[in-house]
């Protein structure tokens, strides 16, 4: 402001041009300079190092400050200066009205859909999600869903007899493959991170004391999903997988990230989290879930809890020698959970991963005995307890250990209210299979940097470029997930139709990328 000539002072302070001219003619230039210094530009407030940031002062407070400054600076000028102060105050008041009008117009503009030409980065803005789907509830939108949108999406799945694939991801590449598959199948998807997968996402070279690497990796993966999910145009549930009691510092760190994100955006960073206290006594399992659900309900974050043990081994958790009785939940145990969690204050959402013989991993046929009827019996028992119809299926169930399961068992589980099925082992193999197939196809081009069957001087960069084999892995994963969507009846549920062919695709010629 010191460098502004008097005619520009009104502009510096956010004043209309006419008011600026009136001020410059009624008040001495020196006085105007002091007034300009007293009124900071709206929206920009300098904060000393180490001090907390402050909100910009309101236009009205700026007006009062300017008027006071003018009066003090021109006390010796008499009546003319008082007139000048009045003019300045009136001009600033008029500017405040104009500012309110501009804000109203700006809010109306933000509420309108943005065009495809605009860059859409919801993580970096405060604008609400955009878009809806012909076959979905109005609350469900492209991108990460939470709160009421999450509740409506899961209810839609239960009412329409399909389940949403939930895939454990360990890199941005696997995330992209999952969301690409969802768009091809015209369906929602769930992206989830385990504690080990979260640590890998951050980097195995990063120290994980107090689970700092796992927290950082999960948050990083969540931001990646939020940055791209809306671009693909499908609803995505952002979830975390098994959190046992000894992993609670990891959960606490993610919930802190949820709460910070909620303060800025009005929703949690993650859609939901899973707590797995199945190895603890039932009463302790329920009490811990209630404690965390109270915290999560305040930020509209969903809870998945596990009841009974999922057998097999996954991500360092080995239950291959679990007591067979623990692999099967009872209707009474499930009701005990429902009754307790429904009493938690707030409008919390929860799902239950009840055990009905589920096993992580893939085994020879006959080695795994699933009993989906357990879920059906539980729905009937709990419907009677709640006084509702059995066909209402009052519980939202989750199917763990989906890889390698018999299709008959999957379809039966869907009929009993399963709205989500976890897939990890099968997609791991699909990703590896893509790399393996790429190596077999181009083996002779991958033995050295220079020299291949086309000539000893021919370079091989376009073959060993990591993007080439990674894209082949993604294409293989997409193909495997398409079968998963079909098995879960989760096809053409959004109403978008087939996706357009991607344009301006860059990268190496090999792998799954078009030339």
C-alpha positions in Angstrom: 0.0 0.0 0.0 2.9 2.4 0.6 3.8 2.2 -3.1 0.3 2.9 -4.3 -0.5 6.3 -5.6 -3.7 7.9 -4.2 -5.9 7.0 -7.2 -5.1 3.3 -6.7 -5.9 3.2 -3.0 -9.5 2.4 -3.4 -8.6 -0.6 -5.5 -6.1 -1.8 -2.9 -8.7 -1.7 -0.2 -11.5 -3.3 -2.3 -13.4 0.0 -3.0 -15.5 0.8 -6.1 -13.9 3.3 -8.4 -16.5 6.1 -7.8 -15.9 5.9 -4.0 -12.2 6.0 -4.6 -12.5 9.3 -6.6 -14.7 10.8 -3.9 -12.2 10.0 -1.2 -9.3 11.3 -3.1 -11.0 14.7 -3.6 -12.3 15.1 -0.1 -9.4 13.8 2.0 -5.7 14.8 1.8 -3.4 12.3 0.1 -1.4 11.7 3.3 -4.5 10.8 5.2 -5.6 8.4 2.4 -2.2 6.7 2.6 -2.6 6.1 6.3 -6.1 4.7 5.7 -4.9 2.4 3.0 -2.3 1.0 5.4 -5.0 0.4 8.0 -7.1 -1.8 5.7 -5.5 -5.0 4.7 -6.5 -6.6 1.3 -9.4 -9.0 1.9 -8.3 -12.6 2.2 -4.6 -12.0 2.8 -3.4 -11.7 6.4 0.3 -11.9 7.2 1.0 -14.3 10.1 4.2 -13.9 12.1 6.4 -17.1 12.2 5.2 -19.4 14.9 1.8 -17.6 15.3 -1.5 -19.2 14.6 -3.2 -18.2 11.4 -6.1 -15.7 11.7 -9.2 -15.2 9.6 -9.2 -12.0 7.6 -11.1 -9.1 9.3 -14.6 -8.4 8.1 -15.4 -5.6 5.7 -17.3 -3.8 8.4 -14.4 -3.9 10.9 -12.1 -2.7 8.1 -14.5 0.3 7.6 -14.4 1.2 11.2 -10.6 0.9 11.3 -10.3 3.1 8.2 -12.7 5.8 9.6 -10.8 5.9 12.9 -7.5 6.1 11.2 -8.7 9.0 9.0 -10.0 10.9 12.0 -6.8 10.5 14.0 -4.5 11.4 11.0 -6.5 14.6 10.2 -7.4 16.0 13.6 -5.9 19.3 12.6 -7.9 19.6 9.4 -11.2 20.2 11.1 -14.6 19.8 9.5 -13.2 18.9 6.0 -11.5 15.9 7.5 -14.7 14.8 9.3 -16.5 14.9 6.0 -13.7 12.9 4.5 -14.0 10.3 7.2 -17.7 10.0 6.6 -17.2 9.6 2.9 -14.6 6.9 3.6 -16.9 5.0 5.9 -19.8 5.2 3.5 -17.6 4.0 0.6 -16.4 1.1 2.6 -20.0 0.2 3.6 -21.0 0.2 0.0 -18.0 -2.0 -0.8 -19.1 -4.5 1.9 -22.5 -4.8 0.2 -20.9 -5.3 -3.1 -18.6 -8.0 -1.6 -21.6 -9.8 -0.1 -23.2 -9.8 -3.5 -20.1 -11.2 -5.1 -19.9 -13.9 -2.5 -23.5 -14.9 -3.2 -22.9 -15.1 -6.9 -19.7 -17.1 -6.3 -21.6 -19.6 -4.1 -24.2 -20.1 -6.8 -21.5 -20.7 -9.3 -19.9 -23.3 -7.0 -23.2 -25.2 -6.7 -23.4 -25.7 -10.5 -21.7 -28.7 -12.2 -18.2 -28.1 -13.6 -17.6 -28.9 -17.2 -15.3 -31.7 -18.3 -12.7 -29.1 -19.4 -12.2 -28.0 -15.8 -9.6 -29.7 -13.7 -11.4 -31.7 -11.0 -9.4 -32.2 -7.8 -11.8 -32.5 -4.9 -8.9 -33.0 -2.5 -7.7 -29.5 -3.2 -11.0 -27.7 -3.0 -14.0 -27.3 -0.8 -16.6 -27.8 -3.5 -19.1 -30.6 -3.0 -19.0 -33.8 -5.1 -20.5 -33.6 -8.5 -22.7 -35.9 -10.5 -25.2 -38.8 -9.9 -26.2 -42.1 -11.5 -29.4 -43.1 -13.3 -29.8 -46.3 -11.2 -28.5 -45.1 -7.8 -29.9 -43.1 -4.9 -29.4 -39.3 -5.4 -26.9 -39.1 -2.6 -24.5 -41.5 -4.3 -22.0 -39.6 -6.5 -18.7 -40.3 -8.4 -15.6 -40.4 -6.2 -15.2 -41.4 -2.6 -18.6 -41.8 -0.7 -19.1 -41.5 3.0 -21.9 -40.7 5.5 -25.4 -40.9 4.0 -24.1 -41.7 0.6 -22.2 -44.7 1.9 -25.3 -45.9 3.8 -27.5 -45.5 0.8 -25.1 -47.3 -1.5 -24.8 -50.3 0.9 -28.6 -50.4 1.3 -29.0 -50.3 -2.5 -26.7 -53.3 -2.7 -28.7 -55.3 -0.1 -32.0 -54.4 -1.7 -30.9 -55.4 -5.1 -29.0 -58.6 -4.3 -25.4 -57.7 -5.2 -22.2 -57.2 -3.2 -19.4 -54.8 -3.8 -15.9 -56.2 -4.4 -13.4 -55.0 -1.8 -9.8 -55.3 -3.0 -6.7 -54.9 -0.9 -4.3 -52.5 -2.6 -0.6 -52.0 -2.0 0.3 -49.4 -4.7 -1.2 -46.7 -6.9 -1.0 -49.2 -9.8 -3.3 -51.7 -8.1 -5.7 -48.9 -7.1 -5.9 -47.7 -10.7 -6.6 -51.2 -11.9 -9.4 -51.7 -9.5 -11.2 -48.4 -10.3 -10.7 -49.1 -14.0 -12.4 -52.5 -13.6 -15.2 -50.8 -11.7 -15.8 -48.4 -14.6 -15.8 -51.1 -17.2 -18.3 -53.1 -15.2 -20.5 -50.0 -14.5 -20.3 -50.6 -10.8 -19.0 -49.3 -7.4 -15.9 -50.7 -5.8 -14.2 -50.7 -2.4 -10.5 -50.0 -2.1 -9.0 -51.1 1.2 -5.6 -51.1 2.9 -4.2 -53.5 5.4 -1.6 -52.5 7.9 1.2 -54.2 6.0 -0.1 -52.9 2.7 -0.2 -49.4 4.1 3.4 -49.7 5.3 4.4 -51.0 1.8 2.6 -48.0 0.2 4.8 -45.6 2.2 7.9 -47.6 1.4 9.7 -50.5 3.1 12.7 -48.2 3.7 10.7 -46.0 6.0 10.9 -46.7 9.8 7.6 -48.0 11.1 8.1 -47.3 14.8 4.7 -46.6 16.4 3.2 -47.5 13.0 4.2 -44.1 11.5 5.0 -45.6 8.1 1.7 -47.6 8.1 -0.3 -44.4 9.0 1.5 -42.4 6.4 1.0 -45.1 3.7 -2.7 -45.4 4.4 -3.2 -41.6 4.3 -1.1 -41.3 1.1 -3.2 -44.1 -0.5 -6.4 -42.4 0.6 -5.4 -39.1 -1.0 -4.5 -40.9 -4.2 -7.9 -42.6 -4.4 -9.6 -39.2 -3.7 -7.6 -37.6 -6.5 -8.5 -40.1 -9.2 -11.8 -41.8 -8.2 -14.0 -38.9 -9.4 -12.1 -38.8 -12.7 -13.0 -42.4 -13.4 -16.7 -41.5 -12.6 -17.6 -44.3 -10.2 -18.5 -44.4 -6.5 -15.6 -45.7 -4.4 -15.7 -46.8 -0.8 -12.4 -46.1 0.9 -11.8 -48.6 3.6 -9.1 -50.2 5.8 -8.8 -53.9 6.6 -8.2 -56.0 9.7 -7.0 -53.9 12.7 -6.4 -56.1 15.6 -5.9 -54.9 19.2 -2.1 -54.6 18.8 -2.6 -52.5 15.7 -4.7 -49.8 17.4 -2.0 -47.1 17.2 -2.3 -47.5 13.4 -6.1 -47.0 13.6 -5.8 -44.0 16.0 -3.5 -42.3 13.5 -5.9 -42.8 10.6 -8.8 -41.6 12.7 -6.9 -38.4 13.5 -6.4 -37.9 9.8 -10.2 -38.5 9.4 -11.0 -35.9 11.9 -8.7 -33.3 10.4 -10.2 -34.0 6.9 -13.7 -33.7 8.4 -12.9 -30.2 9.8 -12.1 -29.0 6.3 -14.4 -31.0 4.1 -17.3 -32.1 6.3 -16.6 -35.8 5.7 -13.9 -38.2 6.9 -10.8 -39.0 4.8 -11.8 -42.7 4.8 -15.3 -44.0 4.2 -15.0 -46.6 6.9 -12.6 -48.8 8.9 -12.5 -52.4 10.1 -11.8 -53.4 13.7 -10.9 -57.0 14.2 -11.0 -58.0 17.9 -12.2 -61.5 17.1 -9.4 -63.0 19.1 -10.5 -61.2 22.2 -13.4 -62.4 24.4 -16.8 -61.4 22.9 -17.6 -58.9 25.6 -14.3 -57.1 25.1 -14.7 -57.2 21.4 -18.1 -55.4 21.7 -16.9 -52.9 24.2 -13.9 -51.8 22.1 -16.1 -51.5 19.0 -18.6 -49.4 20.9 -15.8 -47.1 22.1 -14.4 -46.6 18.6 -17.8 -46.3 17.0 -18.7 -43.4 19.3 -15.7 -41.5 17.9 -16.3 -42.5 14.3 -20.0 -41.6 14.4 -19.1 -38.0 15.1 -17.4 -37.7 11.7 -19.8 -40.0 9.7 -17.2 -42.7 9.4 -18.5 -46.3 9.1 -17.4 -49.3 11.1 -16.9 -52.9 10.1 -16.4 -55.4 13.0 -15.4 -59.0 12.9 -17.1 -61.7 14.9 -15.5 -65.1 14.9 -12.2 -65.9 13.3 -11.4 -66.0 9.6 -9.1 -69.0 9.1 -5.9 -69.2 7.0 -3.1 -66.7 6.7 -3.0 -63.2 5.4 -0.7 -60.2 5.8 1.3 -61.8 8.6 -1.8 -62.9 10.6 -1.9 -66.7 10.8 -5.1 -68.5 11.9 -4.4 -71.8 10.1 -4.6 -73.6 13.5 -7.7 -71.9 14.8 -10.3 -73.8 16.7 -12.8 -75.0 14.1 -15.7 -73.8 16.4 -14.4 -70.3 16.2 -14.8 -70.3 12.4 -18.6 -70.2 12.8 -20.6 -67.5 14.5 -24.0 -68.1 16.1 -27.2 -66.0 15.7 -27.1 -65.2 19.4 -23.6 -63.7 19.2 -24.5 -61.7 16.1 -27.6 -60.3 17.9 -25.5 -59.4 20.9 -23.3 -57.2 18.6 -26.3 -55.6 16.8 -28.1 -54.8 20.0 -25.0 -53.1 21.5 -23.9 -51.1 18.5 -27.3 -49.8 17.7 -27.4 -48.2 21.1 -24.2 -46.1 20.4 -25.2 -42.4 20.3 -25.3 -40.7 16.9 -26.2 -42.0 13.5 -23.4 -44.5 13.2 -23.2 -47.1 10.4 -21.8 -50.6 11.0 -21.4 -53.9 9.1 -20.5 -57.3 10.5 -18.0 -59.8 9.2 -19.6 -62.8 10.8 -17.7 -66.1 10.5 -19.4 -68.9 8.5 -16.3 -71.0 7.8 -14.3 -68.2 5.9 -10.7 -68.8 5.2 -8.0 -66.4 3.8 -6.1 -67.7 0.9 -6.8 -70.3 -1.8 -7.0 -74.1 -1.0 -7.9 -77.3 -2.7 -11.6 -77.8 -3.2 -13.2 -79.5 -0.2 -10.7 -78.1 2.3 -12.9 -75.1 3.1 -16.4 -75.7 4.4 -18.6 -72.6 4.1 -22.0 -72.5 5.7 -23.8 -69.3 4.5 -27.0 -70.6 6.1 -25.6 -69.2 9.4 -26.2 -65.7 8.0 -29.7 -66.6 7.0 -30.5 -68.0 10.4 -29.1 -64.9 12.0 -31.2 -62.6 9.8 -34.3 -64.5 10.9 -33.4 -64.5 14.6 -32.6 -60.8 14.6 -35.6 -59.8 12.6 -37.8 -61.5 15.3 -35.9 -59.7 18.0 -36.4 -56.3 16.3 -40.0 -57.0 15.3 -39.4 -56.6 11.6 -40.0 -58.8 8.6 -37.4 -61.5 7.9 -37.1 -60.3 4.2 -35.9 -56.9 5.5 -32.6 -58.6 6.4 -31.8 -56.1 9.2 -28.0 -56.9 9.2 -25.5 -55.9 6.6 -23.0 -58.8 6.4 -19.5 -58.9 5.0 -17.9 -61.9 3.3 -14.2 -62.4 4.2 -11.9 -64.8 2.4 -13.7 -64.5 -1.0 -10.8 -65.7 -3.1 -11.3 -69.3 -4.4 -14.8 -69.6 -2.9 -17.4 -71.8 -4.6 -19.8 -69.7 -6.8 -22.8 -71.5 -5.2 -21.7 -70.3 -1.7 -21.2 -66.8 -3.0 -24.7 -66.6 -4.5 -26.3 -68.0 -1.4 -24.5 -65.5 0.8 -25.8 -62.6 -1.3 -29.3 -63.8 -0.6 -28.6 -63.5 3.1 -27.6 -59.8 3.1 -23.9 -59.9 2.2 -23.1 -56.4 0.7 -19.3 -56.7 0.5 -16.8 -59.5 -0.4 -13.1 -59.2 0.2 -10.7 -60.3 -2.6 -7.0 -60.3 -2.1 -5.3 -63.6 -3.0 -6.9 -63.8 -6.5 -6.0 -60.3 -7.4 -2.5 -60.8 -6.2 -2.1 -63.7 -8.5 -3.7 -61.8 -11.4 -1.2 -59.0 -11.0 1.7 -61.3 -10.9 0.3 -63.3 -13.8 0.3 -60.2 -15.9 4.0 -59.6 -15.2 4.8 -63.3 -15.7 3.1 -63.3 -19.1 4.8 -60.2 -20.2 8.2 -61.6 -19.4 7.4 -64.8 -21.2 6.3 -62.9 -24.3 9.3 -60.6 -24.5 11.9 -62.7 -22.7 14.5 -62.3 -25.4 14.1 -58.5 -25.3 14.6 -58.4 -21.5 18.1 -59.9 -21.1 20.2 -56.8 -21.7 19.8 -53.1 -22.3 21.1 -53.4 -25.9 20.7 -56.4 -28.3 17.7 -58.6 -29.1 16.5 -60.9 -31.9 16.0 -57.8 -34.1 19.7 -57.0 -34.0 22.7 -56.8 -31.7 22.6 -53.0 -31.7 18.9 -52.7 -31.0 17.9 -51.0 -27.7 15.4 -52.7 -25.3 14.3 -49.7 -23.2 10.7 -49.9 -24.4 10.5 -53.4 -23.1 12.1 -53.0 -19.6 10.5 -49.7 -18.9 8.6 -50.5 -15.6 5.4 -49.1 -17.0 5.3 -51.8 -19.7 5.1 -54.8 -17.3 3.1 -52.9 -14.7 0.5 -52.1 -17.3 0.3 -55.7 -18.3 -0.2 -56.5 -14.6 -3.0 -54.0 -14.4 -4.7 -55.4 -17.5 -4.6 -58.9 -16.0 -6.0 -57.6 -12.7 -8.9 -55.8 -14.5 -9.7 -59.0 -16.4 -9.8 -61.1 -13.2 -11.9 -58.4 -11.4 -14.5 -58.5 -14.2 -15.3 -62.1 -13.2 -15.5 -61.1 -9.6 -18.0 -58.3 -10.4 -20.1 -60.9 -12.4 -20.0 -63.4 -9.5 -21.3 -60.8 -7.1 -24.1 -59.6 -9.4 -22.4 -56.2 -9.4 -22.7 -55.4 -13.1 -24.5 -52.4 -14.8 -25.8 -51.2 -11.4 -24.9 -47.5 -12.0 -26.6 -47.0 -15.4 -23.6 -45.3 -17.1 -23.1 -47.8 -19.9 -19.7 -48.7 -21.3 -16.8 -46.2 -20.9 -15.4 -44.2 -23.7 -12.0 -45.1 -25.1 -9.3 -43.1 -23.2 -7.8 -40.3 -25.2 -4.2 -38.9 -25.3 -2.8 -42.0 -23.5 0.9 -41.7 -23.1 3.6 -44.3 -22.3 5.5 -47.2 -23.7 4.1 -49.2 -26.6 4.3 -52.6 -24.9 2.2 -54.0 -22.1 -1.5 -53.1 -22.0 -1.1 -49.6 -23.3 -2.3 -48.9 -26.9 0.4 -48.0 -29.3 
